[in-house]
Amino acid sequence: MKEKIHLEKEMETLLIPLYGRAKMSEEGLCKDIYAKQTLRAIDYDFDKLKIAKKLQIFMAIRSSILDDYIKDFLETRENSLVISLGSGLDARYARMRGYREWIDLDYPE
């Protein structure tokens, strides 16, 4: 059963990167099974956001670049504390290995 969500104003922008990563994962541009799972689990009218294909591609590429930077960082600094600011609905912590602790900071909701 899908969970109905209601977001307003700037909170709604949390869905844009999630949607981009999920859609581009389906097309093989990035690998984010967590975004795909989350998208399938929520009841939301994404059409009203009018997320252009080029923005979906940008979100996937941006996510892949950040993943690569963090993987490189963790390869030389195992057991690091990672603090992710403005992490939104990203499950990057689940895609990474080698950290001691991961803290996501964003809106409390």
Number of C-alpha atoms within 10 A of each C-alpha: 7 11 11 10 9 9 12 7 7 7 12 11 13 18 18 20 23 24 22 26 30 27 22 22 19 14 11 11 15 20 18 24 16 19 23 19 11 17 19 14 13 13 13 16 10 12 7 7 11 10 15 11 12 10 15 20 20 16 22 25 17 15 21 18 12 12 16 13 11 17 17 11 14 19 12 10 12 12 13 14 14 15 12 15 10 12 16 18 17 21 16 19 17 11 13 14 13 15 18 11 11 15 12 17 12 13 10 4 5
